[in-house]
Amino acid sequence: MNVNPYLSAAQQTIFTQAKIGIAGLGGLGSNVLSHLIRAGVSHFIAADFDTVSPSNLNRQFFFADQIGQKKTTALTENLRRINPDVELEFHDCLLTEENIPEIFKNCHVVVEAFDKADAKTMLITALSKTNIPIVAASGLAGFGKSNDIRVRKVGSHLYLIGDLTSGISPELAPASPRVGIAAAMQANTVIAILLGIQI
């Protein structure tokens, strides 16, 4: 099903052939998937071991009646409501430095969508010997300061979205507005990479 009638034939071909990896299905990953599917991308490889909890509902693409479900199961249901034909290869597992290269080996771009800094570093390290572009995020907690969230290219294959300062803490909780901005910018960066246009 083509959910985006505004694509050119060339763009539609690129989006149909692309495989996008998503590492983590929380506030970033679940919303990046929603944006990319609505844009017309249709094949994803993603992984998360967690279940939906009440604290997820303030920023993640889940609903109250899905609390307790595996995120992979709940998100499959939600995303297929946008496009029933979307190809979802979801892995219900904890990502490690050992399994990341195998899971994402056929991806054209991988989105880093973890909460913790050490997990972010692990993903980047695990894929460092590949030429797969990585779209990561750092610094998106709290409210306001929307213009501080930016896209930076770091090296030849790493794109970093965020303000690089506002990490999650008791004073700065993650919330839908800034997490949503970062997720949309991650999705937009993926699309720019696929189409070969300016980030």
HUFENHU-V257581 format. One record per residue. RES is the residue in one small letter. SS is DSSP state (H for helix, E for strand, L for the rest). PHI is phi in whole degrees, 0 to 359 (none if undefined). D_FIRST is the distance of its C-alpha to the first C-alpha in Angstrom with 1 decimal. Layout:
res = {RES | RES}
ss = {SS | SS}
phi = {PHI | PHI}
d_first = {D_FIRST | D_FIRST}
This chain:
res = {m | n | v | n | p | y | l | s | a | a | q | q | t | i | f | t | q | a | k | i | g | i | a | g | l | g | g | l | g | s | n | v | l | s | h | l | i | r | a | g | v | s | h | f | i | a | a | d | f | d | t | v | s | p | s | n | l | n | r | q | f | f | f | a | d | q | i | g | q | k | k | t | t | a | l | t | e | n | l | r | r | i | n | p | d | v | e | l | e | f | h | d | c | l | l | t | e | e | n | i | p | e | i | f | k | n | c | h | v | v | v | e | a | f | d | k | a | d | a | k | t | m | l | i | t | a | l | s | k | t | n | i | p | i | v | a | a | s | g | l | a | g | f | g | k | s | n | d | i | r | v | r | k | v | g | s | h | l | y | l | i | g | d | l | t | s | g | i | s | p | e | l | a | p | a | s | p | r | v | g | i | a | a | a | m | q | a | n | t | v | i | a | i | l | l | g | i | q | i}
ss = {L | L | L | L | L | L | L | L | H | H | H | H | H | H | H | H | H | L | L | E | E | E | E | L | L | L | H | H | H | H | H | H | H | H | H | H | H | H | H | L | L | L | E | E | E | E | E | L | L | L | E | L | L | H | H | H | H | H | L | L | L | L | L | H | H | H | L | L | L | E | H | H | H | H | H | H | H | H | H | H | L | L | L | L | L | L | E | E | E | E | E | L | L | L | L | L | H | H | H | H | H | H | H | L | L | L | L | L | E | E | E | E | L | L | L | L | H | H | H | H | H | H | H | H | H | H | L | L | L | L | L | L | E | E | E | E | E | L | L | L | L | L | L | L | L | H | H | H | L | E | E | E | E | E | L | L | L | E | E | E | E | E | L | L | L | L | L | L | L | L | L | L | L | L | L | H | H | H | H | H | H | H | H | H | H | H | H | H | H | H | H | H | H | H | H | L | L | L | L}
phi = {none | 269 | 272 | 238 | 285 | 268 | 283 | 286 | 299 | 294 | 296 | 298 | 297 | 298 | 292 | 289 | 274 | 287 | 242 | 249 | 267 | 231 | 261 | 110 | 240 | 264 | 300 | 281 | 300 | 295 | 280 | 301 | 301 | 302 | 297 | 292 | 294 | 296 | 286 | 121 | 287 | 226 | 225 | 225 | 236 | 219 | 214 | 193 | 256 | 271 | 248 | 286 | 237 | 304 | 290 | 282 | 289 | 281 | 204 | 252 | 276 | 226 | 229 | 302 | 285 | 258 | 302 | 95 | 283 | 299 | 299 | 298 | 288 | 296 | 289 | 303 | 300 | 292 | 289 | 290 | 286 | 278 | 218 | 298 | 264 | 299 | 265 | 241 | 258 | 258 | 248 | 274 | 204 | 278 | 284 | 229 | 297 | 280 | 267 | 302 | 300 | 289 | 296 | 256 | 297 | 261 | 275 | 274 | 213 | 239 | 261 | 275 | 224 | 269 | 271 | 261 | 298 | 293 | 291 | 299 | 298 | 301 | 297 | 298 | 296 | 297 | 259 | 295 | 271 | 258 | 256 | 284 | 297 | 242 | 248 | 251 | 220 | 202 | 94 | 211 | 279 | 85 | 230 | 72 | 51 | 300 | 288 | 282 | 277 | 227 | 256 | 234 | 266 | 242 | 78 | 275 | 230 | 241 | 243 | 239 | 249 | 143 | 259 | 67 | 232 | 271 | 285 | 293 | 204 | 303 | 273 | 232 | 273 | 285 | 216 | 304 | 301 | 284 | 298 | 296 | 299 | 297 | 297 | 296 | 291 | 297 | 299 | 294 | 292 | 303 | 298 | 299 | 298 | 299 | 272 | 69 | 247 | 299 | 289}
d_first = {0.0 | 3.8 | 6.1 | 9.0 | 10.2 | 13.5 | 13.0 | 15.1 | 14.3 | 16.5 | 14.9 | 11.4 | 13.2 | 15.1 | 12.4 | 10.6 | 14.1 | 15.5 | 16.5 | 17.8 | 20.6 | 21.4 | 25.0 | 25.4 | 23.2 | 25.5 | 25.8 | 24.5 | 22.1 | 20.2 | 19.9 | 19.1 | 16.1 | 15.0 | 15.7 | 14.0 | 10.6 | 11.0 | 12.1 | 9.1 | 10.7 | 9.0 | 12.2 | 15.2 | 18.6 | 20.6 | 23.9 | 25.9 | 28.7 | 29.2 | 28.7 | 27.8 | 31.1 | 32.2 | 33.0 | 29.3 | 28.2 | 29.8 | 27.3 | 24.6 | 21.1 | 22.6 | 24.3 | 27.8 | 26.9 | 25.5 | 28.9 | 30.1 | 26.8 | 25.9 | 23.8 | 21.5 | 21.0 | 20.7 | 18.3 | 15.9 | 16.0 | 15.7 | 12.8 | 10.7 | 11.5 | 9.7 | 6.4 | 7.2 | 5.8 | 7.9 | 11.0 | 14.1 | 17.5 | 19.8 | 23.6 | 25.9 | 28.8 | 31.2 | 30.5 | 33.7 | 35.1 | 35.2 | 31.6 | 29.7 | 30.1 | 28.8 | 25.8 | 24.6 | 26.0 | 22.8 | 21.4 | 21.4 | 22.2 | 23.4 | 23.6 | 26.9 | 26.5 | 29.8 | 32.4 | 35.5 | 37.0 | 38.1 | 34.6 | 33.3 | 36.2 | 35.5 | 31.9 | 33.1 | 36.0 | 34.1 | 31.8 | 34.7 | 35.3 | 31.8 | 30.4 | 27.3 | 27.0 | 27.3 | 26.4 | 28.8 | 30.2 | 33.8 | 35.4 | 33.3 | 35.3 | 37.0 | 36.6 | 37.1 | 37.6 | 34.1 | 35.2 | 36.6 | 33.1 | 32.6 | 30.9 | 33.5 | 33.2 | 35.6 | 36.3 | 34.1 | 31.1 | 31.3 | 30.0 | 31.4 | 30.3 | 32.7 | 36.3 | 37.8 | 40.3 | 39.0 | 38.4 | 38.0 | 41.4 | 43.2 | 43.6 | 40.0 | 37.4 | 33.6 | 32.0 | 28.7 | 29.6 | 30.6 | 28.4 | 25.4 | 26.8 | 27.1 | 23.6 | 22.2 | 24.5 | 23.5 | 19.8 | 21.0 | 23.3 | 20.7 | 18.7 | 22.1 | 23.0 | 19.9 | 20.5 | 24.2 | 25.2 | 27.9 | 27.4}
